Every structure is written in structure tokens, then in C-alpha cells.
Amino acid sequence: MAKKKITALNEEFDSKLFAIIARRYAFVVFGLITMSMVIAYLYLRYSQPTYESSSVIKIGIVNNATAVLNNQSPMITDMMGINQLAGDVEVLRSRVMLSRVISKMPLAVSYFSRGNVLDNENYPNGPFSVEYVILDSVLIGTNIEISFSGDSKFTIEYPFEGKQIVQNGEANSWINTAGIRIKVAIRDINTILSQQDRYGKNSFYFIINNPEYLVEQYGSKLTVSILNQNAQTARIQVKDNNPYKAADFANTLMDEFNLYDKERKSEGSVRSIDFINETINSIDSQLRESEFSLEIFKRVNKVIDPTENATNTLDHINTMIDQRVAFQLDLAVLDRLKKTLAENKKLENILPLLAGTSSDEVIKVLVQQVQDAENRRTNLRFMATEENAAIQSIDIEIAGKRKLLIGAIDNARLAVNDKIKSIDDRINEFESSFVKLPSKEAELARLNRVYDVNQKFY
């Protein structure tokens, strides 16, 4: 008969043994439960609650280089969208954006009221407000106690250079004291007196904040993440002990980013308009002079329309004039681009000027490459300093491509000038056919051509 193998574990539950063990260690279980409840109570009773405010922002992406150069490649478009979305997320996290948000919010002074255990921050509306002029920066971040007596009198108390400063003052009047000039405005005296009756005289204090400290503080409380790559959306999350402050910070961050995005997108249009205005002003005087000369000539010589005598010849001349105007526009764009390079400005607003011109494709490609490198440098600059190896490497790349671009522009300008000279020579050949025309008609035709050139370019 086979023997049953006996295991080391007891396969049956022994209720009597369990009861003996439970009675023996009941006090341990009870103690652990009691201690956990006490710890939970103390944590909830003596710690500030943390609130989180969350918002979603739609980031609109417009790439001028793709639009101008007519690049329809889905892979390239997706890659540019990913890079720009990631860059905008870093902009939302950056110290520059945080500084803009903090400057728009009432965070220069923090106001607190004391309780039995915890102090509460009176944001956004406290029973009093403070204006100040700091004379000694040591007071930044220092607790300044304030108490009120009557409807308009107050006393401030704070440590300064090893001494305890006590200064009385009148509401809505500037007072001078050690390290600071200060003016206190009372908003709700009933709330103030009620708080002092309940918790004592020193129931209020305020702190003058350091903007750099606020940037560091809210940088750790802020989380920005990509929510949906295809929809180009990002999520902003802000945590704070004050729910109103968390909500205001998230909303103000969205407003400031939208304002920054609008400024960034409108900059290119503004510079394009400036370039057009400069060109119009430069040709306007020449157009006025040619109009005046033509009017005087017609009035004195009483000649109206000489083109009837040489229709075919003038058609050729007009065609070449149109070509010459087009090359003049190309030359003006190249000069503008070279001027921008000489002044070491960014090229992100030059690409729209190349649209519709016959500029060399090599120049367009180089301009796009320089812009891409400058965009990468701008995004990286939010996370690193000028001494960073990656930024220095990008600077070398930008300098090399700018040098190649200047060389390409010089070659293109020589080619355009040669074409203009060739057209001028052809026009002179056709003008020689006007020798047989009466001198008055020939002179009028010349004035008309000068006027046409200036008017078309205008």
C-alpha cells in the first residue's frame, strides 16, 4: 500500500490555534491600527491641502518656410510639427514665460492670517494691502508682522540687522522705517478686528517676495505635457495650497503664451510690410519726376500717341521692360537678404519675401537651412546657456551656412545684373529704329518708357 507524502505545511485550518494567536497578539494589532489612525489624523489636521488646476491649450503651428518653398512632403511636415510642438512646450516651462506670468499676477506681496495651527494665505483678496519701496534687500522674504488698532492705525514689527524694529503708522500714508518705505491700505476693518479678537494681536503678517524665488517655486509646481500630438494640444497642470492661485496661474500662463505666439507670428508680417514701404518710398520720387517730365513734354510739343508709328517695335520693348522690372524686383530682394545677413539678424521673416520671385533655388534651400538651425538654437537656448557645447556647435553651423548663403547671393546678383544689362542692350537696339521718327515723338516715347518702368516697379 502506497504511503501518503506528508508536507511541511498544514493543509487544515486550526481555529483553536488561530484564536490563541489572535488573543496573544491582539494588543499589537490594536496598537498598529490606533497608531495609523493617529498619524492620519495628525497629517490631515496639521498639513495644508494641495489643489491642482488643469487646462488644455491648442498650439497652432504655421511654418513659413514650408509655405514659401511649397514643400508638401508629409514626412517633413510632420517632423516640423513635432519639433515646433515640443519647442512650444519648452517655452511654456521656461523661466522667461514664468517671469511674464508672475509679473502679471498679484504675487509681489504674500498676505497671511494666523490660525490655531495653520497659517492661511489671503489670496486673492485680503483685508489689507501694502505698497512698498525696498531700501535694503535683506527684507525680501522676511516675515513682517502687522497689527491694527482702531480704523486707521497699524503697527509693523520685523527683525533688521539684529534688532527688532517696531514702527507705528497711519493707513493710506507713507512711512519711512529701517530698510523700507511702506504704505498700508485697509480694505475690511471688520474682518481684521474679528481675526485679532479670535487669535490675538499679531494675527497678520506679510512677506515681500523675490521674483527669482517665485520662478523657482512655481517651476516646481508646474507640469506641461503633450496631450495629443495630432491635435497639437498640450496640458498645463499647476499645484498649490491655494486653489484660486493655482487656477489664476494656469489661466494667466495660457493668456501669456497666446500673446507670445501672436507676437511671434505677426513679427514676420510686420517686417515684410516695412520692406515694401521702403521700396515704395524709394521709387515714389522717380515716378513723380517721370510723370512731371512727361506732362511738360506733351503740353509743350502737343504730342499724344507716338506708338501708332511703331507698334511692333514698342511691343518688343514693353515685353523687355516687363522682364527688366521682374529682374529689378529679384535684385531688390537679394539686396534686402544680404543686408539682413550683414546685420546678423534672423532669417525667419525673410522667407515670405522670396515667394513669387525667380530667386535661385539654392538660396531658398540655404535660407531654410539657416532658419531651421536658428529655430533649433532658440529651442535649445531655453534649456542651456551660451557656453553649452550644443549651442556653440549650432552657432558654427549657422555661421558656415550664412557664409555659403552670402556667396550664393553675390553670384545671383551678378547673374541678375548681367541679365538686366543684356535687356538694356536689346532695348537700345530697338530704340535705334526710332531714328526715323520725328524727334518729338521719339523723345515722348523715351519718356513714356521711363514712366512705365517706374510705375510698374511702384
C-alpha positions in Angstrom: 0.0 0.0 0.0 1.4 3.4 -1.1 2.2 5.8 1.7 0.9 9.4 1.6 3.6 12.0 1.5 3.4 14.4 4.4 4.1 18.1 3.5 5.7 20.6 5.7 2.6 22.9 5.5 -0.5 22.2 7.5 -3.3 21.7 5.0 -6.1 22.1 7.6 -7.2 25.3 9.4 -7.0 25.1 13.1 -9.5 27.5 14.6 -8.4 26.9 18.2 -4.8 27.7 17.3 -5.8 30.8 15.4 -7.9 32.1 18.4 -4.9 31.5 20.8 -2.6 33.5 18.4 -5.1 36.3 18.0 -5.6 36.7 21.7 -1.9 36.7 22.3 -1.1 39.4 19.7 -4.4 41.4 19.8 -2.8 44.3 21.6 -0.2 44.6 18.7 -2.9 44.7 16.1 -4.8 47.2 18.1 -1.7 49.3 18.6 -0.9 49.4 14.9 -4.4 50.4 13.9 -4.5 53.1 16.6 -1.1 54.5 15.6 -2.1 54.6 11.9 -5.3 56.5 12.7 -3.4 58.9 14.9 -0.8 59.5 12.1 -3.6 60.0 9.5 -5.4 62.5 11.8 -2.3 64.5 12.5 -1.4 64.6 8.8 -4.8 65.8 7.8 -5.1 68.2 10.7 -1.7 69.9 10.6 -0.9 70.0 6.8 -2.2 72.3 4.1 -4.3 70.7 1.4 -2.9 70.7 -2.1 -5.1 71.8 -5.0 -4.4 71.2 -8.7 -5.7 73.3 -11.6 -5.5 71.8 -15.1 -6.1 73.4 -18.5 -5.6 72.4 -22.2 -4.1 74.7 -24.8 -4.3 74.4 -28.6 -0.9 75.2 -30.1 -1.3 76.5 -33.7 1.7 75.6 -35.9 2.5 77.6 -39.0 5.8 77.0 -40.8 6.6 79.9 -43.2 9.5 78.0 -44.8 7.2 75.2 -45.9 4.6 77.6 -47.2 7.0 79.8 -49.2 9.0 76.9 -50.7 5.9 74.9 -51.4 7.1 71.8 -49.5 4.3 69.3 -49.5 6.2 66.3 -48.1 4.0 64.8 -45.3 7.1 63.3 -43.5 8.9 66.7 -43.4 5.7 68.5 -42.4 5.1 66.0 -39.5 8.7 66.3 -38.4 8.5 70.1 -38.3 5.2 69.9 -36.4 6.7 67.6 -33.8 9.7 69.8 -33.3 7.7 73.0 -33.0 5.2 71.5 -30.6 8.0 70.2 -28.4 9.6 73.6 -28.6 6.4 75.4 -27.6 6.0 73.0 -24.6 9.5 74.0 -23.5 8.6 77.7 -23.9 5.6 77.1 -21.6 8.0 75.6 -19.0 10.7 78.2 -19.5 11.8 80.8 -16.9 11.1 83.6 -19.3 7.4 82.6 -19.6 7.2 82.0 -15.8 8.6 85.5 -15.2 6.0 87.0 -17.6 3.2 85.2 -15.8 4.4 86.2 -12.3 4.7 89.8 -13.3 1.0 89.8 -14.4 -0.2 88.3 -11.1 -0.5 90.0 -7.7 2.4 87.9 -6.2 4.8 90.6 -5.3 3.5 90.5 -1.7 2.0 87.5 0.1 -0.5 88.1 2.9 -1.1 85.6 5.7 -3.5 85.3 8.6 -2.7 83.0 11.6 -4.9 80.3 12.9 -4.8 77.9 15.8 -2.4 75.6 14.0 -2.0 76.6 10.3 -1.5 79.9 8.6 -3.7 80.8 5.7 -2.7 82.8 2.7 -5.2 85.6 1.9 -5.2 85.3 -1.9 -6.5 87.0 -4.0 -8.4 89.4 -1.7 -7.0 90.1 1.8 -8.4 92.6 4.3 -5.5 95.0 3.7 -2.9 95.7 1.0 0.7 97.0 1.1 2.7 99.3 -1.2 6.5 99.4 -0.6 9.9 100.7 -1.7 12.7 98.4 -0.7 15.7 100.2 0.6 17.6 97.1 1.8 17.2 93.8 0.0 17.7 91.9 3.3 14.0 92.4 4.0 12.9 90.4 0.9 11.5 87.1 2.1 11.2 88.3 5.8 8.0 87.9 7.8 6.8 91.4 8.7 4.2 91.3 11.5 1.3 93.8 11.3 -1.4 94.6 13.8 -4.2 97.1 13.7 -5.8 99.4 16.3 -8.9 101.4 15.5 -10.0 102.1 12.0 -6.7 103.6 10.6 -3.7 102.9 12.8 -1.3 100.0 12.5 2.0 98.7 13.8 4.6 96.7 11.9 7.3 94.6 13.6 10.2 92.8 11.9 13.9 91.8 12.5 16.6 94.0 10.9 20.3 93.9 11.5 20.0 92.0 14.8 17.3 94.3 16.2 13.5 94.1 16.4 12.1 97.1 14.6 8.6 98.3 15.8 7.0 101.1 13.7 3.6 102.8 14.0 1.8 104.3 11.1 -1.4 105.7 9.6 -3.3 103.9 6.9 -3.0 105.3 3.4 0.1 107.3 4.4 3.8 106.5 3.5 6.1 105.9 6.5 9.9 105.6 6.4 11.4 102.9 8.6 14.5 100.8 8.7 15.2 99.3 5.2 11.8 100.1 3.7 9.2 102.7 2.8 5.7 101.4 3.2 2.1 102.4 2.8 -0.8 100.2 4.1 -4.4 100.4 2.8 -7.2 98.9 4.9 -9.9 97.1 2.9 -12.0 95.4 5.5 -11.5 96.6 9.1 -14.3 94.3 10.5 -12.5 91.2 9.2 -9.3 92.5 10.7 -10.7 93.2 14.1 -12.6 89.9 14.2 -9.4 88.0 13.4 -7.4 89.8 16.1 -10.1 89.2 18.7 -10.0 85.5 17.9 -6.3 84.8 17.6 -4.6 87.8 19.3 -2.8 90.9 18.3 -0.3 89.5 15.8 -2.8 87.7 13.7 -1.5 89.0 10.3 1.8 89.2 8.6 3.1 89.7 5.0 6.1 88.7 3.0 7.7 90.7 0.2 8.7 88.1 -2.4 11.8 87.7 -4.6 10.7 87.3 -8.2 13.6 84.8 -8.9 12.4 82.7 -5.9 8.8 82.7 -7.3 10.1 81.5 -10.6 11.9 78.6 -8.9 8.9 77.9 -6.7 6.3 77.8 -9.5 8.7 76.0 -11.8 8.5 73.0 -9.5 4.7 73.3 -9.2 4.1 73.5 -13.0 3.8 70.5 -15.3 3.4 70.9 -19.1 3.0 67.8 -21.2 1.9 67.0 -24.8 -1.7 65.8 -24.6 -2.4 64.9 -28.3 0.3 65.1 -30.9 -2.1 65.0 -33.9 -4.4 67.7 -32.4 -1.4 69.8 -31.4 -2.6 70.2 -27.8 -0.8 70.4 -24.5 -1.9 70.1 -20.9 -1.0 72.6 -18.2 -1.2 71.5 -14.6 -0.4 73.7 -11.6 -0.4 72.6 -7.9 -0.7 75.0 -5.0 -2.1 75.2 -1.4 -4.4 78.0 -2.6 -7.0 76.8 -5.2 -7.5 80.4 -6.5 -3.8 80.9 -7.1 -3.5 77.6 -8.9 -6.4 78.4 -11.2 -5.1 82.0 -11.8 -1.6 80.8 -12.6 -2.8 78.2 -15.2 -5.1 80.7 -16.9 -2.5 83.5 -16.9 0.1 81.1 -18.4 -2.3 80.3 -21.2 -3.0 84.0 -21.9 0.7 84.9 -21.8 1.6 82.1 -24.2 -1.2 83.1 -26.6 0.1 86.7 -26.5 3.7 85.5 -27.1 2.5 83.3 -30.0 0.7 86.2 -31.6 3.7 88.5 -31.3 5.9 85.8 -32.8 3.6 85.2 -35.8 3.0 88.9 -36.5 6.7 89.8 -36.5 7.3 88.4 -40.0 4.3 90.2 -41.5 5.4 93.5 -39.9 8.9 93.2 -41.4 7.6 92.3 -44.8 5.4 95.4 -44.8 8.4 97.5 -43.7 10.4 96.2 -46.7 7.5 97.0 -49.1 7.2 100.5 -47.7 10.9 101.2 -48.0 10.8 100.1 -51.7 7.7 102.2 -52.4 9.3 105.3 -50.9 12.5 104.9 -52.9 10.7 104.6 -56.2 8.0 107.2 -55.5 10.2 110.2 -56.2 11.4 108.7 -59.5 7.8 108.1 -60.6 6.8 111.6 -59.7 9.7 113.0 -61.7 8.9 111.0 -64.8 5.2 111.9 -64.6 6.2 115.6 -64.4 8.6 115.3 -67.4 6.0 113.5 -69.5 3.3 116.1 -68.7 5.6 119.0 -69.6 6.7 117.4 -72.9 3.1 116.7 -74.0 2.0 120.2 -73.1 4.9 121.9 -74.9 5.1 119.7 -78.0 1.4 118.8 -78.3 2.2 115.1 -78.9 -0.3 112.5 -77.6 0.4 108.9 -79.0 3.6 108.1 -81.0 3.2 104.3 -80.6 1.0 104.1 -83.6 4.1 104.6 -85.8 6.0 101.6 -84.5 3.6 99.2 -82.8 5.6 96.1 -83.3 8.8 97.6 -82.0 7.2 99.1 -79.0 5.6 95.7 -78.2 9.0 94.1 -78.0 10.3 97.0 -75.9 7.4 96.7 -73.5 8.0 92.9 -73.1 11.6 93.5 -72.3 10.6 96.3 -69.8 8.4 93.8 -68.0 11.4 91.4 -67.8 13.6 94.1 -66.6 11.2 95.1 -63.8 11.0 91.4 -62.7 14.8 91.2 -62.5 14.9 94.5 -60.6 12.5 93.1 -58.0 14.7 90.0 -57.7 17.7 92.2 -57.2 15.9 94.3 -54.5 15.0 91.0 -52.7 18.6 89.8 -52.9 19.9 93.2 -51.6 17.4 93.0 -48.7 18.5 89.5 -47.8 22.2 90.4 -47.9 21.5 93.4 -45.7 19.8 91.2 -43.2 22.8 88.8 -43.2 25.2 91.7 -42.8 23.3 93.0 -39.7 23.4 89.4 -38.3 19.6 89.3 -38.0 17.4 86.1 -38.0 16.1 85.0 -41.4 12.7 83.7 -40.2 10.9 86.8 -41.6 12.8 87.0 -44.9 11.4 83.8 -46.4 8.0 85.3 -47.2 9.8 87.9 -49.4 11.2 85.1 -51.7 7.6 84.0 -52.6 6.8 84.7 -56.2 10.4 85.7 -57.2 12.7 83.9 -59.5 15.5 83.7 -56.9 18.0 80.8 -57.2 16.6 77.6 -55.6 20.0 77.2 -53.9 19.4 80.4 -52.0 15.9 79.3 -50.9 17.3 76.0 -49.6 20.1 77.7 -47.8 17.7 80.2 -46.2 15.5 77.4 -45.0 18.6 75.5 -43.6 19.7 78.7 -41.7 16.2 79.2 -40.3 16.0 75.6 -39.2 19.3 75.9 -37.4 18.2 79.2 -35.7 15.0 77.6 -34.6 16.9 74.6 -33.1 19.2 77.1 -31.3 16.2 79.1 -29.9 14.6 75.9 -28.6 17.8 74.7 -27.0 18.6 78.1 -25.5 15.6 77.7 -23.1 17.4 74.7 -21.6 21.1 75.7 -21.8 23.5 78.6 -21.6 25.5 80.2 -24.3 28.6 78.2 -23.2 26.8 74.9 -23.9 28.6 72.7 -26.4 25.4 72.0 -28.4 24.7 75.8 -28.8 28.2 76.5 -29.8 28.1 73.7 -32.4 24.8 75.2 -33.8 26.5 78.7 -33.9 29.3 77.3 -36.0 26.8 75.6 -38.3 24.8 78.8 -38.7 28.0 80.8 -39.4 29.1 78.4 -42.1 25.7 78.3 -43.8 25.4 82.1 -43.7 28.8 82.3 -45.4 27.6 80.0 -48.2 24.4 82.0 -48.4 26.3 85.3 -48.9 28.4 83.7 -51.7 25.3 82.4 -53.4 23.6 85.8 -53.1 26.7 87.5 -54.7 26.7 85.1 -57.6 22.9 85.5 -58.1 23.3 89.3 -58.1 26.0 89.1 -60.8 23.7 86.9 -62.9 20.7 89.3 -62.5 22.8 92.3 -63.3 24.1 90.6 -66.5 20.5 89.9 -67.5 19.5 93.5 -66.9 22.5 94.7 -68.9 21.6 92.3 -71.7 18.0 93.6 -71.7 19.2 97.2 -71.7 21.4 96.5 -74.8 18.4 95.0 -76.6 16.2 98.0 -75.7 18.9 100.3 -77.1 18.9 98.3 -80.3 15.2 98.7 -80.7 15.4 102.3 -79.8 17.8 102.9 -82.7 14.9 102.0 -85.0 13.2 105.2 -83.8 15.8 107.4 -85.6 13.4 107.9 -88.5 10.7 109.1 -86.2 10.3 112.8 -85.6 12.5 113.9 -82.7 9.5 115.0 -80.7 7.8 111.6 -81.0 11.0 109.7 -80.2 11.6 111.8 -77.0 8.0 111.3 -75.9 8.4 107.5 -76.4 11.5 107.6 -74.2 9.7 109.5 -71.5 6.8 107.0 -71.7 9.2 104.1 -71.2 10.8 105.7 -68.2 7.4 106.4 -66.7 6.3 102.8 -67.4 9.3 101.3 -65.7 8.8 103.4 -62.6 5.1 102.9 -62.5 5.3 99.1 -62.9 8.0 98.8 -60.2 6.0 101.0 -58.0 
